[in-house]
Amino acid sequence: MRTRVLLAHQDGLLAAGIAVTLSADEEFEVTRADGDSDASVAEAWRSVDVAIADYQTAVEQMKKGELYRRVLILSSEVGEARVLRALELGAHGYLLSGCSVEELVESIRIISRGGTALSPEVAERMAESLRSKPLTARELTVLRELMSGQSDKGIANRLSISVGTIKAHVRQILTKLNASGRAQAIAIAQRRGMIFDSSGI
């Protein structure tokens, strides 16, 4: 029985290339998410074995809570916050968009059987996250403010808490990130992609 694959990636050139590659293999039956209505798009997502999508499209669909199929995200971004968000919402795979054809095909096979497929870079990022203590929601908020260049006083005013409390949060952030100072903490957070971008997706 052929594996039904849905392509719902915003990068049209990438999607076209994947469609041609997979369609040449009798193992796969490929469709595109080109419906004109929300109902037809939802039906397309429900009627396949594996859906391949960019991060934003995948998250938007998974947040609806109506998916019955497995989702494989292809993205150039491997930020920790984004990957964790995708996995929490139910994604079964996360690959870099520059992955090889062999890695993509094998990942589709693994996911169609109920497994999980992560690119080595994504797996390493998740391992790094697990090796360190997670920041609390408040600490992440303070870290975001630090990354935007705010002073302790400025952050305190924005969050309506005392400067002393902000300094305590900063100390915890430095400890958890094993950083020697604020600049290093910001650099670590940027490298790991710990903060969502402005879209908040």
N, C-alpha and C positions, 0 to 999 in steps of 0.2 A: 504494500500500500504506500502511495506517495505521500511525502510530508508536505502539507500545505503551508506555504510561507507568504505572509503579507508584508509588503514593503510600504512603510509609512514614514519615509525619511525626507526631511525638508531640503536636503541637498539633492537636487534632481539629477545631477550628473553622477553622483555616487550611487543613487538608487538605480539609475539606468544601467550602470555597470554591473551592479549586483544582480539585477534582473536577467541580464544577458548571460552572466556566468552561471547562475543557478538553473536557468531554463535549459541550458545545454546538458544538464544532468537529469536523467530520467527519474532520479530519486525525489526530485522536488517539483511541486506545482506552485508557480509564483503568481500572485495577484498584487495589484496596486490599490492603495487606499485613495481612490479618486471619486468617492461619492459626493453628490451634490447636497445631501441632507445629513443632519446629525444621525438620523435613524439608519441610513444606508452605511455611514461610516462605522457606527456601532456594530452593525450586523457584520461588516467586513472583519472587524477585530474579533468578533466572537466565532466566526466560521473557519478559522485557520488553526494550525497547530502551533506555529511560532510567528510572532509579529516582530519585525525588525524596524526600529524607529530611532530618530534622534532623541536626545535627552528631553527636550521640551515637549515634544509630541507624546512621548511615552509617559511622562509624568502627568500631563493633562488627561490622558486617557485612564491611567491607573487611579488618579484621584477621583474619578467618577465612580469607582467601585463596581463597575459593571463587566469587567473583563473575566472571561472564563479560559483564556488561553495564555500561553507563556510569552514573555516579552524579552527581547534581546536589544539592548541599547548600543548603538554605535555612536561614539562621540570622540571629539578631540580633547575633551576636558576630563581630567581624572581627579578633580578636587575632592577631598575627603567628604565634605558636607554634601556634595552632589551625589556621590556614589552611595553614601549611607542613606540618603533620602530615597534614591531609586530602589535600593534593596528593601528598605522598610515598606515601600509601597507595593512590593511584590515582583520586581524585575528578577528574572532568572539568569540574566547574563549582562555583562558590561564589557565591551571591547573597544579598543581604540579604533578610530575610523581608518587608520592606516595599516590595519592588520592584514595578514596574508589571506589569500583565498582559502588555503588549507585550514587556517585557524578559524575562519568564519564558518566553513562547511562543517568542521568537526564540532564547533560550538552549537550549531543548529541541531546536529544529531544528538548531542548531549542534552540540550534543553528539551527537545521533543520527547526524550525518554524520561523527563522529570528531573534531570540534574541541573547543576548550576555551572556556568562558564564565565570565568573572569580572565581578562588578559593578564599577563605577568605583572605589568606595571600597576594595574588596579589591585591585584592581590597583594602586592608589596605595600601599596598605600594603605590598604585595610589592615595588614599586619602591623604596620607602624602605628596606626591608630589604636590597635588593641594593646600594644606594648606600653602605652602611656595612659595615665588616668584621664578620663573624659572631663572636659570643662562643663560646668553647670551652665544653664541657660543664662543666668546673670553674668557669669564670667565671659561667656561668648559675646554678650552685649557690650561689656566693658572692653573686650578685645577689639570688637568692631569699631568702637569709638577711638581707641588708641590708634588703630590703623588709619583712621580718618584725620589724625593729627590733633585730636582734642587733648587738652591738659586735664590733670586730675580735677581741678576746680570746674572746668568746662563740662566734664563728664558728670560730676556731682550735680551740677545745676540741671543738666539735661535729664538726669534720671531721678532727680529730687531725693537724693540721699547724701550723706555726709562725705566730705573729702577723706576722712579716716576710713570709711567703709570702702571707698574706691581704692585706697592704697592697700587695704587688706585683700581685695579681689585681685589687684595687680600682683601682689606677692604670691597668691595661689596660682595665678596664670604662669608666672615665671617658674615656679616649682614644678607644675605639671608638664610644662613644655621643656623642662630642663634647660632653661635659658638664663644667661648671665645678666641680661638687662632687657629693657623694653624693646630696643632696636632688634635684638636677636629674636625675641618672642614674635615680633611682627614679621620678621623674615621667615621664621619657621611656619607661622600661620599662613603666610602667602604661598610658600612652597607646597605645603600640604593641602591648600585649598580648603581651609577650615571654616571660612565664612562664605555664606551665599552671596551671589552677585546681587545687583540692585533689583533684578526681576523678582527675587525671592522665591523662585520656583525650585 
